[in-house]
Amino acid sequence: MHARRALPAAVLALAALTTLPGCDGTPAVAPAPGPGTGRAAVAQGGRAAEIPGLGPLTRGGVPGDARQAVVVTGRDPDSVTSTVTLYERDAAGGWTPAPLSGSGWPAHNGRRGWTDHHTQGDLRSPVGVYGLTGAGGLLDDPGTRLPYDQGSAFAIGGTGSLGEPLAGSFDYVVAIDYNREPGTSPLNRTRPLGEGRGGGIWLHVDHNGPTEGCVSLAKPQMGELLRWLDPERRPVIVMGDADSLRR
């Protein structure tokens, strides 16, 4: 039975191995290219500091009211590994790195890298800027302020592309608002862009191998991320390979 908090205002993972809508398999909402890593740029000429590594198109995709950003940067379009850095926007409108993520957390992404036009089963993670409005997992809520859906529907078995066990991958998840209904459980299968555009793109616990389209972090870091995210601060994820994010 799922326990769910009241919602705040606003991969069919490993599809061949599970019926869950996580770690790609179905779409969610159109992307707006994403971020880079590194230290926040020092404000110059009176301008607020920007998140480093982001070009004008990507920066333009970050909503003006967003005050938390999870930046996922892949080395190149085909890389299966990436770095996650957290940023916070201050009262003056400038972005600074959140101490929580230090110099960056190691992560995995889709096993074929990144894409600007994600489709179901392409095994690539969608480049873009997306909201983070719902969470859940097999384990109890670790203390997040996001709506949290907990239950056995997040159980998963089988093995990944490297033969690694997938058990525990969905102990904690945060739904990425790509081709999904924002503010709903990660298990919600509504696909506004249609089934062909994939969906079920999540942040989830790393299983020591690439994903079907999701972004995965070590379990302790997923717990920390869940406790850091605050729906009142309109968190977003900015994700993609470094070149795409510089556009």
N, C-alpha and C positions, 0 to 999 in steps of 0.2 A: 504494500500500500504506500503510495507516495505522499510524503508530507510536503506541503508547499506553503510558502509565506505569501502574504498579500503582495501582488505585483506592484512595483513602483511605476509612476508615469514613465513613461519613457524616456565521417565520416561514415552515412551508411557505412560507418566506419568499418573498414576491413570487411567490406560488403560480402565477400564470398564466405566469410566465416561467422557472420552474425546478422540478426535481423534488426539490430539497433541502427538508428539513423546517424550514428556518429562516424567520424573520420572518413570522409566522403563516400558519397554515393548520391547525393541529391543537392540541389542548389538553394541559394538563399538570397541574397540581395546584391544588386550590382555593386562592384567594387570601385574604389577610387584609390589608385595606387598609394603605397605606403612608405615606410620609414627607414632610417638608418640608425647605426649605433654610435657610441662615442660620447664625449662630454658635450653638455649643452654649449651652444655658441655663446660667447660673451657679447652682451648687447653693445652695439656701437652706434654712435650718432643718435643716441636717445631711443633707438629701436629696441623692442623687447626681444629677448633671446629666443631663437628658434630651435627646434629639434634638429640636431646635425644629421646630414645625410639625406635630407628630404628636399626635392626640387619643388618648384612652384605648383605643378599640377597636384602633387601629393599633398603639399601643405594646404592647398585649396580644398581638399577633400576632408580635412579635419574640421568638424563643426566648431563654430565660435564659442559654444558653451561647454565644450569638452575640457575638463581639467585633469584628466588622467589619460595617459596613453601607454599602451603596451606595444613596443616597437620590436618587430621580428624582422631581422635582416639576414637574408641568405647570401652566401659568397657570390654565387652566379646562378643563372637561370636553371641549371640542371643539378645544383647541389642539393643533397638531402639533409644537410645540417645547417643550422642557423644560430643566431644569437638573439636573446631577448633582453631588452633593456626597458626599464620603467621610467616614465617621465611625469612630472607634475607641473601644472600651469599655476603661476602665482597670481596675486591680486593685480599686479601690474601687467599681466598678460604674457609674461615670459615663461619659457619652459626650462626646467632644470631636472637633472637625473634624480630619481628617487633613490636614496641610499640603500634601500632594500635589495635592489638587484646588483649592487656593486658595479663591477666593470662589465657585467653581462652574464646571463645564464645560458649555458649550452642547451640547444633544443634540436629536435628533428622536425622535418616537414615532409611533404609528399615525396614518394620514392622516385618520381621523375622530375622533381624540382618545382618550378613555379609557372604560372600561366596568367595572361590577361583575360582569357576567356575560358573559364573552367567549365568542363562538361562532365556529366556523370561517368565515373570509371576512368578518367584520364590519368589518375594517379598523380596529379599535380595540385599544389596548393594555390588558391586564388589570390592574386595580387590585389591589394586595395586597402581601403579604410572602412572599418565596420564597427558597429556598436557591440557592446558586451552587456547584455541585459538579462541573462538567465544562466543559472548554474544547477548542478545536481551531481549525483554519483551514487555508487553502491554503498559508500560509507556515510556516516552521519555528518551533518553540516559542521565544518570545522570552525565556523564563526564568521561566515561571510555576511555582508549586508545585501547581497543580491538575492532574489527569490531562489530558493534551493529545493529541488525535487529529488528526494532520496528514495531508493528502492531497489529491489532485485532485478528490475528491468535493465539495470546498468551492468549486470554480470556479463562477462565475456570469456570465451575460451579459445582454443586453437593456437596457431602459431603465425608469426609475421613472415615477411618476405625473406628474412635471414634465418628462419627457423626458430626465432626467439618466442618464448611463451607470451601470450597476450593477456593472461589473467592479471587482473588488477589495473588494467589500462584505464578503465572508466570508474576507478574508485572516486576520483574527483574530475569533474569536467566543467568547463565554461563554454557555453554556446557562442559561436561567432555569428553575428547577424548577416551571414551571407545566405541569400535565398531562403530565408526563414521568417516567421512571424516574430518580430521583436517582443521581448517581455514574456515569452512563453517558456515552458519547460524545454530543455534540450531534446526531449523525446518527441516534441511536436513535429509532425511531418508535413505541415503546410509548406508548399514550395511556390511562392509568388511568381517566380520566373519559369516555372514548369519543371517537371521531373528531369528533362534532358540536360538541365544546367547544373545538376548535382545538388548537394546539400549535406546537412549533417556534419558541417565543418566545426570542429571543436578544438579548444585547448584541453589536453588531457594528460594523464600520467604517462611518462615515457616508458617504452618497453624495449629500449636499447636497439632500436631499428627505425627505419623510415616509416612513414604513415601512408594512408591512402589519400591524404589531402589535408589532414589536421596538422596542428602544431602540438608537439608533446614536450613536457618538462619533467624533471625529476619530481617524485612525489612530495618531498618536503617543500620544494619551490611552488608546486601547485597549491599546497595548503597556504603558504605565505601569500601567494597571489590572490587567492579567494578572500583572505582576510583584509587585503589591501584595497581591493576594488570597492568602490562606493558609488551606488547608483545616483546619489545626489550630485556627484561630480562628473556625471555623463561620460563614463570611460569608453574609450575606443581602442581598437587594435589596428595598428598600421603594419602591414605585412607584405613582404615581397623580396625579390633578389635586389641587391644593392643598386644595380643599374636602373631597374624599374623605379625604385624609390627616389632616385635622383632626378627624375623627369619633372 
